[in-house]
Amino acid sequence: MVDVVRSEVPEAWVERLDAVLSTFPECQAESAWTGTRWRVRSATVAHVFGGEDGLLRITFRADPDEVAAFVHLGGPRFRVGGWGSDAVGLVLDEHTDPDELAELLTDSYCRQAPEALASQVERPGE
């Protein structure tokens, strides 16, 4: 068996993500099997981790129509997760738009949170 070596998640990225995600009701950061994940109750909202290829990625949940758009965009930036029809992965780097990322994370939270909690969150564009 070969050991998989994953790159570390820079603390600056964890802090940047936490600045968005910790504002949501009951959304908490915790260590994951690799990297850091944010959960609302028992549902994972986002998970940041380093890949074997040295790239930093975040996974989150999105509306299935948006997932189809991400598939259409293709390329190295977005990937569709293999663990549900609404799972998406995004490469994080110096080109990541912080406003777009905050919107994606907000949408993910609202998909994963109970309705009573999600209704407390202002969605971008509202």
Contacts in CASP RR format, 6 or more apart in sequence:
PFRMAT RR
TARGET T0000
AUTHOR 0000-0000-0000
METHOD contacts of the structure
MODEL  1
MVDVVRSEVPEAWVERLDAVLSTFPECQAESAWTGTRWRVRSATVAHVFG
GEDGLLRITFRADPDEVAAFVHLGGPRFRVGGWGSDAVGLVLDEHTDPDE
LAELLTDSYCRQAPEALASQVERPGE
4 52 0 8 1.000
5 52 0 8 1.000
6 34 0 8 1.000
6 49 0 8 1.000
6 50 0 8 1.000
6 51 0 8 1.000
6 52 0 8 1.000
6 54 0 8 1.000
7 50 0 8 1.000
7 51 0 8 1.000
7 54 0 8 1.000
7 55 0 8 1.000
7 56 0 8 1.000
8 50 0 8 1.000
9 35 0 8 1.000
9 36 0 8 1.000
9 48 0 8 1.000
9 49 0 8 1.000
9 50 0 8 1.000
9 56 0 8 1.000
10 56 0 8 1.000
13 48 0 8 1.000
13 56 0 8 1.000
13 92 0 8 1.000
14 29 0 8 1.000
14 36 0 8 1.000
14 48 0 8 1.000
16 98 0 8 1.000
17 36 0 8 1.000
17 38 0 8 1.000
17 46 0 8 1.000
17 48 0 8 1.000
17 58 0 8 1.000
17 105 0 8 1.000
18 29 0 8 1.000
18 38 0 8 1.000
20 101 0 8 1.000
20 102 0 8 1.000
20 105 0 8 1.000
20 106 0 8 1.000
21 27 0 8 1.000
21 29 0 8 1.000
21 38 0 8 1.000
21 45 0 8 1.000
21 46 0 8 1.000
21 105 0 8 1.000
21 109 0 8 1.000
22 28 0 8 1.000
22 29 0 8 1.000
22 38 0 8 1.000
24 40 0 8 1.000
24 45 0 8 1.000
24 106 0 8 1.000
24 109 0 8 1.000
24 113 0 8 1.000
24 117 0 8 1.000
24 121 0 8 1.000
25 40 0 8 1.000
25 113 0 8 1.000
25 117 0 8 1.000
25 120 0 8 1.000
25 121 0 8 1.000
26 40 0 8 1.000
26 41 0 8 1.000
26 113 0 8 1.000
26 117 0 8 1.000
27 38 0 8 1.000
27 39 0 8 1.000
27 40 0 8 1.000
27 45 0 8 1.000
27 109 0 8 1.000
27 113 0 8 1.000
28 38 0 8 1.000
28 39 0 8 1.000
28 40 0 8 1.000
29 36 0 8 1.000
29 37 0 8 1.000
29 38 0 8 1.000
30 36 0 8 1.000
30 37 0 8 1.000
30 38 0 8 1.000
30 39 0 8 1.000
31 37 0 8 1.000
32 47 0 8 1.000
32 49 0 8 1.000
34 49 0 8 1.000
34 50 0 8 1.000
35 47 0 8 1.000
35 48 0 8 1.000
35 49 0 8 1.000
35 50 0 8 1.000
36 47 0 8 1.000
36 48 0 8 1.000
36 49 0 8 1.000
37 44 0 8 1.000
37 45 0 8 1.000
37 46 0 8 1.000
37 47 0 8 1.000
37 48 0 8 1.000
38 44 0 8 1.000
38 45 0 8 1.000
38 46 0 8 1.000
38 47 0 8 1.000
39 45 0 8 1.000
40 109 0 8 1.000
40 112 0 8 1.000
40 113 0 8 1.000
40 114 0 8 1.000
40 117 0 8 1.000
41 113 0 8 1.000
41 114 0 8 1.000
43 112 0 8 1.000
43 113 0 8 1.000
44 112 0 8 1.000
45 60 0 8 1.000
45 61 0 8 1.000
45 105 0 8 1.000
45 108 0 8 1.000
45 109 0 8 1.000
45 112 0 8 1.000
45 113 0 8 1.000
46 58 0 8 1.000
46 59 0 8 1.000
46 60 0 8 1.000
46 105 0 8 1.000
46 108 0 8 1.000
47 58 0 8 1.000
47 59 0 8 1.000
47 60 0 8 1.000
48 56 0 8 1.000
48 57 0 8 1.000
48 58 0 8 1.000
48 92 0 8 1.000
49 56 0 8 1.000
49 57 0 8 1.000
49 58 0 8 1.000
50 56 0 8 1.000
50 57 0 8 1.000
51 57 0 8 1.000
55 91 0 8 1.000
55 93 0 8 1.000
56 91 0 8 1.000
56 92 0 8 1.000
56 93 0 8 1.000
57 79 0 8 1.000
57 89 0 8 1.000
57 90 0 8 1.000
57 91 0 8 1.000
57 92 0 8 1.000
58 89 0 8 1.000
58 90 0 8 1.000
58 92 0 8 1.000
58 101 0 8 1.000
59 81 0 8 1.000
59 87 0 8 1.000
59 88 0 8 1.000
59 89 0 8 1.000
59 90 0 8 1.000
60 87 0 8 1.000
60 88 0 8 1.000
60 89 0 8 1.000
60 90 0 8 1.000
60 104 0 8 1.000
60 105 0 8 1.000
60 107 0 8 1.000
60 108 0 8 1.000
61 86 0 8 1.000
61 87 0 8 1.000
61 88 0 8 1.000
61 107 0 8 1.000
61 108 0 8 1.000
61 111 0 8 1.000
61 112 0 8 1.000
62 70 0 8 1.000
62 86 0 8 1.000
62 88 0 8 1.000
62 104 0 8 1.000
62 107 0 8 1.000
62 108 0 8 1.000
62 111 0 8 1.000
63 86 0 8 1.000
63 107 0 8 1.000
63 111 0 8 1.000
64 85 0 8 1.000
64 86 0 8 1.000
66 88 0 8 1.000
66 107 0 8 1.000
67 80 0 8 1.000
67 85 0 8 1.000
67 86 0 8 1.000
67 87 0 8 1.000
67 88 0 8 1.000
70 78 0 8 1.000
70 80 0 8 1.000
70 88 0 8 1.000
71 78 0 8 1.000
71 80 0 8 1.000
76 91 0 8 1.000
77 90 0 8 1.000
77 91 0 8 1.000
78 88 0 8 1.000
78 89 0 8 1.000
78 90 0 8 1.000
78 91 0 8 1.000
79 88 0 8 1.000
79 89 0 8 1.000
79 90 0 8 1.000
80 87 0 8 1.000
80 88 0 8 1.000
80 89 0 8 1.000
81 87 0 8 1.000
81 88 0 8 1.000
81 89 0 8 1.000
86 111 0 8 1.000
88 104 0 8 1.000
90 96 0 8 1.000
90 101 0 8 1.000
90 104 0 8 1.000
92 101 0 8 1.000
99 124 0 8 1.000
102 124 0 8 1.000
103 124 0 8 1.000
106 121 0 8 1.000
106 123 0 8 1.000
106 124 0 8 1.000
107 123 0 8 1.000
109 118 0 8 1.000
109 121 0 8 1.000
110 118 0 8 1.000
110 121 0 8 1.000
110 123 0 8 1.000
111 118 0 8 1.000
113 121 0 8 1.000
END
